[in-house]
Amino acid sequence: MKPLTKKQQQWLWFLALWCGGLAAAALLAYLVRLIMGIAKI
């Protein structure tokens, strides 16, 4: 496998950060729901 080009590397970073952000947002939403459920608001 040949080394990645600069552009491919940038795309890889973009995708990794985008997926990470999506996962973090989903986790945050889940935690908020969990806390709301426990607090019975």
PDBQT receptor file of N, H, CA, C and O in Angstrom, charges set to zero:
ATOM      1  N   MET A   1       0.846  -1.202   0.000  1.00  0.00    +0.000 N 
ATOM      2  CA  MET A   1       0.000   0.000   0.000  1.00  0.00    +0.000 C 
ATOM      3  C   MET A   1       0.880   1.250   0.000  1.00  0.00    +0.000 C 
ATOM      4  O   MET A   1       1.731   1.423   0.873  1.00  0.00    +0.000 OA
ATOM      5  N   LYS A   2       0.667   2.103  -0.974  1.00  0.00    +0.000 N 
ATOM      6  H   LYS A   2      -0.025   1.962  -1.683  1.00  0.00    +0.000 HD
ATOM      7  CA  LYS A   2       1.496   3.300  -1.060  1.00  0.00    +0.000 C 
ATOM      8  C   LYS A   2       1.055   4.348  -0.024  1.00  0.00    +0.000 C 
ATOM      9  O   LYS A   2      -0.108   4.370   0.379  1.00  0.00    +0.000 OA
ATOM     10  N   PRO A   3       1.978   5.209   0.400  1.00  0.00    +0.000 N 
ATOM     11  CA  PRO A   3       1.611   6.223   1.397  1.00  0.00    +0.000 C 
ATOM     12  C   PRO A   3       0.541   7.179   0.861  1.00  0.00    +0.000 C 
ATOM     13  O   PRO A   3       0.457   7.428  -0.341  1.00  0.00    +0.000 OA
ATOM     14  N   LEU A   4      -0.257   7.699   1.764  1.00  0.00    +0.000 N 
ATOM     15  H   LEU A   4      -0.188   7.497   2.741  1.00  0.00    +0.000 HD
ATOM     16  CA  LEU A   4      -1.350   8.592   1.378  1.00  0.00    +0.000 C 
ATOM     17  C   LEU A   4      -0.829   9.931   0.869  1.00  0.00    +0.000 C 
ATOM     18  O   LEU A   4       0.199  10.432   1.323  1.00  0.00    +0.000 OA
ATOM     19  N   THR A   5      -1.554  10.487  -0.071  1.00  0.00    +0.000 N 
ATOM     20  H   THR A   5      -2.389  10.079  -0.440  1.00  0.00    +0.000 HD
ATOM     21  CA  THR A   5      -1.203  11.824  -0.544  1.00  0.00    +0.000 C 
ATOM     22  C   THR A   5      -1.690  12.839   0.493  1.00  0.00    +0.000 C 
ATOM     23  O   THR A   5      -2.439  12.503   1.411  1.00  0.00    +0.000 OA
ATOM     24  N   LYS A   6      -1.252  14.075   0.326  1.00  0.00    +0.000 N 
ATOM     25  H   LYS A   6      -0.644  14.348  -0.419  1.00  0.00    +0.000 HD
ATOM     26  CA  LYS A   6      -1.637  15.137   1.273  1.00  0.00    +0.000 C 
ATOM     27  C   LYS A   6      -3.163  15.297   1.306  1.00  0.00    +0.000 C 
ATOM     28  O   LYS A   6      -3.761  15.445   2.372  1.00  0.00    +0.000 OA
ATOM     29  N   LYS A   7      -3.778  15.263   0.122  1.00  0.00    +0.000 N 
ATOM     30  H   LYS A   7      -3.292  15.142  -0.744  1.00  0.00    +0.000 HD
ATOM     31  CA  LYS A   7      -5.228  15.447   0.041  1.00  0.00    +0.000 C 
ATOM     32  C   LYS A   7      -5.976  14.290   0.706  1.00  0.00    +0.000 C 
ATOM     33  O   LYS A   7      -6.954  14.506   1.421  1.00  0.00    +0.000 OA
ATOM     34  N   GLN A   8      -5.514  13.068   0.467  1.00  0.00    +0.000 N 
ATOM     35  H   GLN A   8      -4.720  12.892  -0.114  1.00  0.00    +0.000 HD
ATOM     36  CA  GLN A   8      -6.148  11.903   1.093  1.00  0.00    +0.000 C 
ATOM     37  C   GLN A   8      -6.021  11.970   2.609  1.00  0.00    +0.000 C 
ATOM     38  O   GLN A   8      -6.940  11.598   3.339  1.00  0.00    +0.000 OA
ATOM     39  N   GLN A   9      -4.876  12.446   3.069  1.00  0.00    +0.000 N 
ATOM     40  H   GLN A   9      -4.129  12.747   2.476  1.00  0.00    +0.000 HD
ATOM     41  CA  GLN A   9      -4.636  12.561   4.501  1.00  0.00    +0.000 C 
ATOM     42  C   GLN A   9      -5.614  13.566   5.121  1.00  0.00    +0.000 C 
ATOM     43  O   GLN A   9      -6.161  13.336   6.200  1.00  0.00    +0.000 OA
ATOM     44  N   GLN A  10      -5.820  14.683   4.417  1.00  0.00    +0.000 N 
ATOM     45  H   GLN A  10      -5.376  14.870   3.541  1.00  0.00    +0.000 HD
ATOM     46  CA  GLN A  10      -6.750  15.705   4.897  1.00  0.00    +0.000 C 
ATOM     47  C   GLN A  10      -8.172  15.163   4.947  1.00  0.00    +0.000 C 
ATOM     48  O   GLN A  10      -8.910  15.428   5.896  1.00  0.00    +0.000 OA
ATOM     49  N   TRP A  11      -8.553  14.404   3.923  1.00  0.00    +0.000 N 
ATOM     50  H   TRP A  11      -7.954  14.189   3.152  1.00  0.00    +0.000 HD
ATOM     51  CA  TRP A  11      -9.889  13.803   3.901  1.00  0.00    +0.000 C 
ATOM     52  C   TRP A  11     -10.075  12.813   5.038  1.00  0.00    +0.000 C 
ATOM     53  O   TRP A  11     -11.143  12.734   5.645  1.00  0.00    +0.000 OA
ATOM     54  N   LEU A  12      -9.015  12.058   5.316  1.00  0.00    +0.000 N 
ATOM     55  H   LEU A  12      -8.147  12.123   4.823  1.00  0.00    +0.000 HD
ATOM     56  CA  LEU A  12      -9.062  11.077   6.393  1.00  0.00    +0.000 C 
ATOM     57  C   LEU A  12      -9.282  11.770   7.728  1.00  0.00    +0.000 C 
ATOM     58  O   LEU A  12     -10.088  11.324   8.545  1.00  0.00    +0.000 OA
ATOM     59  N   TRP A  13      -8.555  12.872   7.947  1.00  0.00    +0.000 N 
ATOM     60  H   TRP A  13      -7.900  13.234   7.283  1.00  0.00    +0.000 HD
ATOM     61  CA  TRP A  13      -8.717  13.656   9.175  1.00  0.00    +0.000 C 
ATOM     62  C   TRP A  13     -10.122  14.211   9.277  1.00  0.00    +0.000 C 
ATOM     63  O   TRP A  13     -10.760  14.141  10.327  1.00  0.00    +0.000 OA
ATOM     64  N   PHE A  14     -10.603  14.772   8.154  1.00  0.00    +0.000 N 
ATOM     65  H   PHE A  14     -10.084  14.829   7.300  1.00  0.00    +0.000 HD
ATOM     66  CA  PHE A  14     -11.946  15.344   8.126  1.00  0.00    +0.000 C 
ATOM     67  C   PHE A  14     -12.998  14.296   8.500  1.00  0.00    +0.000 C 
ATOM     68  O   PHE A  14     -13.877  14.560   9.321  1.00  0.00    +0.000 OA
ATOM     69  N   LEU A  15     -12.905  13.115   7.898  1.00  0.00    +0.000 N 
ATOM     70  H   LEU A  15     -12.192  12.901   7.231  1.00  0.00    +0.000 HD
ATOM     71  CA  LEU A  15     -13.865  12.046   8.186  1.00  0.00    +0.000 C 
ATOM     72  C   LEU A  15     -13.764  11.567   9.631  1.00  0.00    +0.000 C 
ATOM     73  O   LEU A  15     -14.779  11.334  10.288  1.00  0.00    +0.000 OA
ATOM     74  N   ALA A  16     -12.536  11.422  10.120  1.00  0.00    +0.000 N 
ATOM     75  H   ALA A  16     -11.711  11.611   9.587  1.00  0.00    +0.000 HD
ATOM     76  CA  ALA A  16     -12.340  10.967  11.497  1.00  0.00    +0.000 C 
ATOM     77  C   ALA A  16     -12.934  11.958  12.491  1.00  0.00    +0.000 C 
ATOM     78  O   ALA A  16     -13.609  11.562  13.441  1.00  0.00    +0.000 OA
ATOM     79  N   LEU A  17     -12.683  13.246  12.270  1.00  0.00    +0.000 N 
ATOM     80  H   LEU A  17     -12.135  13.568  11.498  1.00  0.00    +0.000 HD
ATOM     81  CA  LEU A  17     -13.209  14.276  13.173  1.00  0.00    +0.000 C 
ATOM     82  C   LEU A  17     -14.726  14.377  13.064  1.00  0.00    +0.000 C 
ATOM     83  O   LEU A  17     -15.415  14.574  14.065  1.00  0.00    +0.000 OA
ATOM     84  N   TRP A  18     -15.246  14.240  11.837  1.00  0.00    +0.000 N 
ATOM     85  H   TRP A  18     -14.686  14.080  11.024  1.00  0.00    +0.000 HD
ATOM     86  CA  TRP A  18     -16.692  14.325  11.627  1.00  0.00    +0.000 C 
ATOM     87  C   TRP A  18     -17.403  13.177  12.344  1.00  0.00    +0.000 C 
ATOM     88  O   TRP A  18     -18.412  13.387  13.017  1.00  0.00    +0.000 OA
ATOM     89  N   CYS A  19     -16.873  11.971  12.197  1.00  0.00    +0.000 N 
ATOM     90  H   CYS A  19     -16.053  11.800  11.651  1.00  0.00    +0.000 HD
ATOM     91  CA  CYS A  19     -17.447  10.799  12.873  1.00  0.00    +0.000 C 
ATOM     92  C   CYS A  19     -17.319  10.936  14.389  1.00  0.00    +0.000 C 
ATOM     93  O   CYS A  19     -18.236  10.587  15.132  1.00  0.00    +0.000 OA
ATOM     94  N   GLY A  20     -16.182  11.443  14.836  1.00  0.00    +0.000 N 
ATOM     95  H   GLY A  20     -15.437  11.727  14.233  1.00  0.00    +0.000 HD
ATOM     96  CA  GLY A  20     -15.980  11.663  16.267  1.00  0.00    +0.000 C 
ATOM     97  C   GLY A  20     -16.973  12.665  16.822  1.00  0.00    +0.000 C 
ATOM     98  O   GLY A  20     -17.523  12.472  17.906  1.00  0.00    +0.000 OA
ATOM     99  N   GLY A  21     -17.200  13.729  16.081  1.00  0.00    +0.000 N 
ATOM    100  H   GLY A  21     -16.753  13.886  15.200  1.00  0.00    +0.000 HD
ATOM    101  CA  GLY A  21     -18.160  14.750  16.499  1.00  0.00    +0.000 C 
ATOM    102  C   GLY A  21     -19.577  14.199  16.559  1.00  0.00    +0.000 C 
ATOM    103  O   GLY A  21     -20.336  14.492  17.484  1.00  0.00    +0.000 OA
ATOM    104  N   LEU A  22     -19.919  13.400  15.562  1.00  0.00    +0.000 N 
ATOM    105  H   LEU A  22     -19.303  13.162  14.811  1.00  0.00    +0.000 HD
ATOM    106  CA  LEU A  22     -21.246  12.782  15.515  1.00  0.00    +0.000 C 
ATOM    107  C   LEU A  22     -21.448  11.855  16.717  1.00  0.00    +0.000 C 
ATOM    108  O   LEU A  22     -22.499  11.876  17.357  1.00  0.00    +0.000 OA
ATOM    109  N   ALA A  23     -20.442  11.054  17.009  1.00  0.00    +0.000 N 
ATOM    110  H   ALA A  23     -19.589  11.037  16.489  1.00  0.00    +0.000 HD
ATOM    111  CA  ALA A  23     -20.509  10.131  18.144  1.00  0.00    +0.000 C 
ATOM    112  C   ALA A  23     -20.617  10.897  19.461  1.00  0.00    +0.000 C 
ATOM    113  O   ALA A  23     -21.372  10.505  20.350  1.00  0.00    +0.000 OA
ATOM    114  N   ALA A  24     -19.858  11.991  19.583  1.00  0.00    +0.000 N 
ATOM    115  H   ALA A  24     -19.245  12.309  18.860  1.00  0.00    +0.000 HD
ATOM    116  CA  ALA A  24     -19.893  12.799  20.801  1.00  0.00    +0.000 C 
ATOM    117  C   ALA A  24     -21.272  13.433  20.986  1.00  0.00    +0.000 C 
ATOM    118  O   ALA A  24     -21.790  13.474  22.102  1.00  0.00    +0.000 OA
ATOM    119  N   ALA A  25     -21.866  13.927  19.899  1.00  0.00    +0.000 N 
ATOM    120  H   ALA A  25     -21.445  13.894  18.993  1.00  0.00    +0.000 HD
ATOM    121  CA  ALA A  25     -23.192  14.538  19.966  1.00  0.00    +0.000 C 
ATOM    122  C   ALA A  25     -24.251  13.508  20.375  1.00  0.00    +0.000 C 
ATOM    123  O   ALA A  25     -25.134  13.804  21.180  1.00  0.00    +0.000 OA
ATOM    124  N   ALA A  26     -24.156  12.308  19.817  1.00  0.00    +0.000 N 
ATOM    125  H   ALA A  26     -23.439  12.068  19.162  1.00  0.00    +0.000 HD
ATOM    126  CA  ALA A  26     -25.103  11.244  20.150  1.00  0.00    +0.000 C 
ATOM    127  C   ALA A  26     -24.957  10.835  21.619  1.00  0.00    +0.000 C 
ATOM    128  O   ALA A  26     -25.951  10.611  22.310  1.00  0.00    +0.000 OA
ATOM    129  N   LEU A  27     -23.720  10.740  22.084  1.00  0.00    +0.000 N 
ATOM    130  H   LEU A  27     -22.912  10.922  21.523  1.00  0.00    +0.000 HD
ATOM    131  CA  LEU A  27     -23.457  10.375  23.464  1.00  0.00    +0.000 C 
ATOM    132  C   LEU A  27     -23.998  11.442  24.412  1.00  0.00    +0.000 C 
ATOM    133  O   LEU A  27     -24.596  11.126  25.440  1.00  0.00    +0.000 OA
ATOM    134  N   LEU A  28     -23.783  12.703  24.058  1.00  0.00    +0.000 N 
ATOM    135  H   LEU A  28     -23.297  12.960  23.223  1.00  0.00    +0.000 HD
ATOM    136  CA  LEU A  28     -24.269  13.813  24.880  1.00  0.00    +0.000 C 
ATOM    137  C   LEU A  28     -25.795  13.789  24.964  1.00  0.00    +0.000 C 
ATOM    138  O   LEU A  28     -26.363  13.958  26.043  1.00  0.00    +0.000 OA
ATOM    139  N   ALA A  29     -26.449  13.579  23.831  1.00  0.00    +0.000 N 
ATOM    140  H   ALA A  29     -25.987  13.442  22.955  1.00  0.00    +0.000 HD
ATOM    141  CA  ALA A  29     -27.911  13.508  23.802  1.00  0.00    +0.000 C 
ATOM    142  C   ALA A  29     -28.414  12.359  24.674  1.00  0.00    +0.000 C 
ATOM    143  O   ALA A  29     -29.399  12.502  25.398  1.00  0.00    +0.000 OA
ATOM    144  N   TYR A  30     -27.727  11.222  24.596  1.00  0.00    +0.000 N 
ATOM    145  H   TYR A  30     -26.927  11.106  24.008  1.00  0.00    +0.000 HD
ATOM    146  CA  TYR A  30     -28.097  10.061  25.404  1.00  0.00    +0.000 C 
ATOM    147  C   TYR A  30     -27.936  10.352  26.896  1.00  0.00    +0.000 C 
ATOM    148  O   TYR A  30     -28.806  10.013  27.698  1.00  0.00    +0.000 OA
ATOM    149  N   LEU A  31     -26.824  10.979  27.259  1.00  0.00    +0.000 N 
ATOM    150  H   LEU A  31     -26.117  11.255  26.608  1.00  0.00    +0.000 HD
ATOM    151  CA  LEU A  31     -26.580  11.303  28.668  1.00  0.00    +0.000 C 
ATOM    152  C   LEU A  31     -27.620  12.287  29.200  1.00  0.00    +0.000 C 
ATOM    153  O   LEU A  31     -28.104  12.141  30.323  1.00  0.00    +0.000 OA
ATOM    154  N   VAL A  32     -27.956  13.281  28.395  1.00  0.00    +0.000 N 
ATOM    155  H   VAL A  32     -27.562  13.399  27.484  1.00  0.00    +0.000 HD
ATOM    156  CA  VAL A  32     -28.977  14.259  28.807  1.00  0.00    +0.000 C 
ATOM    157  C   VAL A  32     -30.308  13.553  29.048  1.00  0.00    +0.000 C 
ATOM    158  O   VAL A  32     -30.980  13.810  30.046  1.00  0.00    +0.000 OA
ATOM    159  N   ARG A  33     -30.687  12.663  28.131  1.00  0.00    +0.000 N 
ATOM    160  H   ARG A  33     -30.141  12.454  27.320  1.00  0.00    +0.000 HD
ATOM    161  CA  ARG A  33     -31.931  11.907  28.292  1.00  0.00    +0.000 C 
ATOM    162  C   ARG A  33     -31.900  11.042  29.538  1.00  0.00    +0.000 C 
ATOM    163  O   ARG A  33     -32.890  10.935  30.262  1.00  0.00    +0.000 OA
ATOM    164  N   LEU A  34     -30.753  10.428  29.778  1.00  0.00    +0.000 N 
ATOM    165  H   LEU A  34     -29.949  10.515  29.189  1.00  0.00    +0.000 HD
ATOM    166  CA  LEU A  34     -30.585   9.568  30.948  1.00  0.00    +0.000 C 
ATOM    167  C   LEU A  34     -30.750  10.381  32.227  1.00  0.00    +0.000 C 
ATOM    168  O   LEU A  34     -31.457   9.968  33.146  1.00  0.00    +0.000 OA
ATOM    169  N   ILE A  35     -30.097  11.536  32.281  1.00  0.00    +0.000 N 
ATOM    170  H   ILE A  35     -29.522  11.871  31.534  1.00  0.00    +0.000 HD
ATOM    171  CA  ILE A  35     -30.177  12.401  33.469  1.00  0.00    +0.000 C 
ATOM    172  C   ILE A  35     -31.604  12.920  33.647  1.00  0.00    +0.000 C 
ATOM    173  O   ILE A  35     -32.107  12.975  34.769  1.00  0.00    +0.000 OA
ATOM    174  N   MET A  36     -32.251  13.296  32.562  1.00  0.00    +0.000 N 
ATOM    175  H   MET A  36     -31.843  13.252  31.650  1.00  0.00    +0.000 HD
ATOM    176  CA  MET A  36     -33.636  13.760  32.647  1.00  0.00    +0.000 C 
ATOM    177  C   MET A  36     -34.534  12.654  33.171  1.00  0.00    +0.000 C 
ATOM    178  O   MET A  36     -35.459  12.914  33.940  1.00  0.00    +0.000 OA
ATOM    179  N   GLY A  37     -34.269  11.426  32.760  1.00  0.00    +0.000 N 
ATOM    180  H   GLY A  37     -33.518  11.215  32.135  1.00  0.00    +0.000 HD
ATOM    181  CA  GLY A  37     -35.050  10.269  33.209  1.00  0.00    +0.000 C 
ATOM    182  C   GLY A  37     -34.853  10.027  34.691  1.00  0.00    +0.000 C 
ATOM    183  O   GLY A  37     -35.815   9.741  35.405  1.00  0.00    +0.000 OA
ATOM    184  N   ILE A  38     -33.620  10.137  35.165  1.00  0.00    +0.000 N 
ATOM    185  H   ILE A  38     -32.839  10.369  34.585  1.00  0.00    +0.000 HD
ATOM    186  CA  ILE A  38     -33.322   9.918  36.573  1.00  0.00    +0.000 C 
ATOM    187  C   ILE A  38     -33.916  11.045  37.424  1.00  0.00    +0.000 C 
ATOM    188  O   ILE A  38     -34.466  10.804  38.499  1.00  0.00    +0.000 OA
ATOM    189  N   ALA A  39     -33.796  12.280  36.922  1.00  0.00    +0.000 N 
ATOM    190  H   ALA A  39     -33.350  12.476  36.049  1.00  0.00    +0.000 HD
ATOM    191  CA  ALA A  39     -34.278  13.453  37.667  1.00  0.00    +0.000 C 
ATOM    192  C   ALA A  39     -35.803  13.566  37.620  1.00  0.00    +0.000 C 
ATOM    193  O   ALA A  39     -36.402  14.285  38.420  1.00  0.00    +0.000 OA
ATOM    194  N   LYS A  40     -36.428  12.850  36.676  1.00  0.00    +0.000 N 
ATOM    195  H   LYS A  40     -35.941  12.266  36.026  1.00  0.00    +0.000 HD
ATOM    196  CA  LYS A  40     -37.889  12.876  36.498  1.00  0.00    +0.000 C 
ATOM    197  C   LYS A  40     -38.414  14.298  36.306  1.00  0.00    +0.000 C 
ATOM    198  O   LYS A  40     -39.316  14.748  37.012  1.00  0.00    +0.000 OA
ATOM    199  N   ILE A  41     -37.814  15.000  35.320  1.00  0.00    +0.000 N 
ATOM    200  H   ILE A  41     -37.081  14.635  34.747  1.00  0.00    +0.000 HD
ATOM    201  CA  ILE A  41     -38.259  16.385  35.028  1.00  0.00    +0.000 C 
ATOM    202  C   ILE A  41     -39.411  16.308  34.030  1.00  0.00    +0.000 C 
ATOM    203  O   ILE A  41     -39.952  17.340  33.631  1.00  0.00    +0.000 OA
TER     204      ILE A  41
